[in-house]
Amino acid sequence: MEPFYVLADAEREELRDAANAVSKNPYEDYPAFSSAVRDVIDRGAVPAFFADACARIRADRAAGTSEVHVLRNCPIDAVIPALDLDDPVADKYRKKTTFLGEVLLELFGQLCATPLLAYGSRNNGDFFTDVIAINRYSGQQTGFSDSELVFHNDRTAHDVRADYTALLGLRCPEGDFIYTGFVGSAQLLDQLDEQEQQALREPWFITPFDVFSRDTNTKQTVSEKHAIFVGERGVRYLDTTTTVAPDSPPEAKDALLAMKNALVRAPKTRHRIVTGDLFTFANQDGLHSREKVEINDPERAKQRWLLKTYAFRDDAAADRHAHRWLGGVRGRVAD
């Protein structure tokens, strides 16, 4: 897909200068880091082009005209270290000493009025997650693997899920072609008749937690019973994994088969994230995938590194979970 906005090189450097004013470490004190980013906004130091792009994305989202946006040629840290894939999070703490990427994603979240979300059991409760291949998950269905990923929502099984996901390309090897696919819920619903849609709106389905979630929190095994379609645009589904709850009526299986067929038939978009891309999409209003189209150096491809954030739709959506904040940190869910 074509980028929503491509930063000129001069704009990239102007945004870099603004972001470099933040010296806080987001992995040591996220609230202080977030406050420092807010100060950049309050001082009027955000370049006008970036504030305008974020305002346009907010308008698109409010109008429902687009669920996916790409900002290209964004500033990233000058040094992107190679990480030990046995434990890349711990190695990042040791090696990554600048946080320009984190500032950019936090700034984007604040300007779009989408507060960030973190999970207490994941990566020490960090608000910034590394999408990078971890050796022990090689070939498995988790974002922390070197494998392809079927169409899904991030954290489908969890009862607190991001409304928006953002991915910033820190290291995207030019010689390997990995694409992120996206299909909106509206396109899926177009493939389903009224009876099928109604069945898929019933809480007749369950989704097991992925292997990474089970490893980080042994209480996370399978979701509560849930509908696949919720409200006007919401969808909750992990292909090949979401299944019919044991006590559901027979028509639930027919509806699940119809959903699988709809996913095959529905028109989709796909985007190859390159270094410096900020790729953001509506996590609950569609499904996304990872497709390895051409891998010319598997070891190099494993070092592909995207910095990811989860975000709530707005302050009201975040505040509905205030009773679950871990340690009083807004947005960090005790799970």
N, C-alpha and C positions, 0 to 999 in steps of 0.2 A: 504494500500500500504506500501511497505517497505521504511524505511527512506533512503534518499540519503546519509546521513552521520550521524553517531552516535558519539558524543563527548565522549571520555573517561573521567572519573571523573577528572583526572589531567588536561586534556585539558579544561574542563569546568571551573576549578578554575583558570587556566592561563588566560582564556578569561575574567573571572570575574575581575581579578586583573587589566587587561588593561582597562576595562570599568569603573572601580571605579575611574580612574583618572579624569573623567568628573564630575564636581560638579555643573554645570549649571542646572537651572530648565527649562525644555522645555515648560512649560505652562506659564512661565513669560516672557521669551525672547527666542523664537525659533532660530532666526538667531545666537545669541551668543552660544546657546547650540549646534547647528549644526557645528559652527566653532570650538568649543572645541572638538567635535568628529573628525573633520578633522585633528586637531592637533595630535590626537592619531595616525592617519594613517601616517601623515607626519613625525612623530618622529620614525617611524618604530616599534611602540609598539604593533601592531596587531600581535597576534600569527600566525605563518606561516600556520598552518593547516586551520585556518579560512579564511585567505586571499586566500588560494588555493581552498577551497571549493566554495567560492564566484566566483572565476575566472572560475571554472568548470561550475557553474550554468550559468554564462554569456555566456560561449561557447555553452551550451545546448540550451539556448534561441536563440542565433544567428543562430544556425543550425536548429532550429525547431524540435529538437529531443525529447524534453520533455517540457510540459507546467506546470508541478507540481513538487515541490521539498520539502522535509522535512529534517530539521536538528534536531536531537533529543538530549536531555540531555543538552540543553542550560542553561546558568546561568540566573536566575531571581532574583528579589528582595527578600531579606531574610524575609521580612514581607509583606504579601499580606493581607491587611485589608478587613474585611467584610464591604460591602458598603450598605448604605441605598438605597433600590431599588426604593424609591419614587423619588430620585434625585441623582443617583450614581455619576454623573460628579461633582457636587458640593461637595459631600461627599469625592470623591477622592482627590480633591484639599485640603481638610482639613486633610485627614488621610495618604495619600501616600507621604512620605517625602524623599524617595529614588527613583531613576529613572534608575535603571539598565536595566529594560526591554526596556525603551525608548532609552537608549544608544545603546543597542544591535540592535534594529530595524533601528536606524539611521545609525549605522555602516554598517549593512547589505546593506542598500540602497546605501550608498556611495561606498562601495566596488563593488557593482553590477552596478554602474554608472546609477542608476535609481533614479532621484531626487524625493523627496516626494511631495505629493499633499495634500492640505487641502481646505476645503470649508468655506468661511467666515461666512455662516449662521449656521454652525454646530458646536456645542460644543465650542463656542467662537473662532472659527477658529483654533482649536488645530490640530496639525499634527498627534496626537496619539489618536485614538478613542477606547472607551471601548465597546466591544461586550458583553453586559450583559443585563439581562432581566430587563426592566423598568416596574414597576407595571402597569402604565396606558396603556401600549401597549400589555398586556397579551392577547395571542391568535390571535394577528394580524400579517399580513404579513410585517414584518420589522425585520431587524437584531437585533433590540433592544427589542425583545419579547422573551417569553419562548416557542414559537411555532416552529413547523417545517417550513422550507422555501422551496418553489418550486425552480426549476432550474432558474437561473437568472444571470445577471451581476450585480456587485455593481453599483448603481446609473444609472440604465439603461436609465431612462428618461432624465438625465442631459446631456447637450451638451459637457461638459468636464468630461471625464471618465478616471479612472485609467487604465493604461496598465497592471500593476501588483498590486496584493494585498498580504500583508503578515499578518499572524496571529500568535501571540505568546501566548502559553498557560500559563496563570498566575495561574489559579485555575480551574482544570478539575477533578471533583470528580470521583474517581475510581469506585464507585458503580453504576454510571449512564453511559449509552452508547449512545453517540451522535456522529454521523458521518457527515463529510463533503463530499458530492459527487461532482464529476467533470466529465464533458464530453467535449472533445475538438471539435472545429468547424469542423475539418477534419472528425471526426467520424459522425457528423451530416450530412455533405455534402455527405458522402458515401451512405446515405439512401435516397437521393433525386435525381430525374432525372434532365436532363439538363433544361427542361422547368420550372420545379419547382424552381430550383436554380436561373434561370434568373428572375422569378417573385419575389423571395425573395430578390433580389438585387435592386429592385425598391423602391423608397420612398413612399410606399403605406401604411405604418403602423405607429401607434402612441402608446406611452406607458404612462399611468398616473404615476405621482410621488407617491411614497409610503407615508403612513400616517405620518411618522416621518419627511420627507422632507416638506410636506405641513404644518405641525405644526411649523417648524422652519423658513419657508419662505412662506408666504401666496401667493406669486406670482407664486410659483411652483405648477401647477395644472396638466398639461399634456405636453408631449414633442412636439417638432416640428415633422412633418412627417419624417420618417426615413426608411431606408432599414434594413432588418434583417441580411443580410450578406453584408459585406463591404470588398473590396480588397481580398487578397488571403486567409486570415485566420480570419478576423474580424467577430464577431457575436454580435448582439445587440437585446436582447430578455429577457422578463420576463414572464415566463409561467403563464397562466390563466389571464394575465393582458394586455400584448401587444396584440393589436387588429388592425383591418383594419380601416384606416382613412375613414371618411364619404364619401369623393368624389373619392374613389379608384374604379377601374374597378372590375367587378365580379370575374375575375381570381385571385384577391388578396385573396379572402376568401378561394378559393381552395388551394392556396399556403400556407396560414396559417394553414389549416388543415393538409397539407403534413408536415409542420414543426412540428406540435404537434405529428404526427405519428413518424417522424424521431427521436424525443426526446425520445419516449418510446422505440424504437428499437435499438438505438445506444448503443454500449458498453461503460460502464462507469467505473471509478475507485471511490473508497471512502476511506476516512482516518479518523480514530478516533484521534483527537488531544488530547494528554495527556500533563500534566504539564511539561513545559520545551521544548515542541515542537515548532519549528519555521516552520510554514507551509506556503508556498508561491505558487501562481499560476498566470497564465496569465488571467487577468480579461476580456480582450476583445477578446481573442482567444479561449474562451470556456465559459461554464456555470457551476455554482456551486449551491449546495443545502445544506440544513440542515435536517438530518434525525434522529429522536429520536427512536432508536432501542429498548432500554430498559431503562426505568426510574424507579428506585426503591425508590427514595425519591424526589418528585417534588420540595419541598422547597430547598433542597440541590442543585438540578440541576439548580435552578434559580440563584444560586450564581456562576455558571460557568462564568469565566471571561477570555476573550481573548483580548489582546491588538493588535489593528489593525493599519496598515498604508496603504495608497494608494501611488502609485508611477507611474511616467511617464516612458516610454520605455527608454528614453535617454535624454540628454541635449537638443537636437534639438526638441524633442517632447514637452518638457517643454517650451522652448523658443517661440514656436508658440502661447502660451497663455500669453506672457509677458504683453500684453496690458490690461490684466484682473487682474494683481497682486493687491491684496488689501493692501493698506498702504505701497506699495513698497516691500513687503515681497515675495521673489521668491517662487512660488509654492502655495501660498494662493490665491485661486480664489475668486473674488467678484461675488457672484451668487445671 
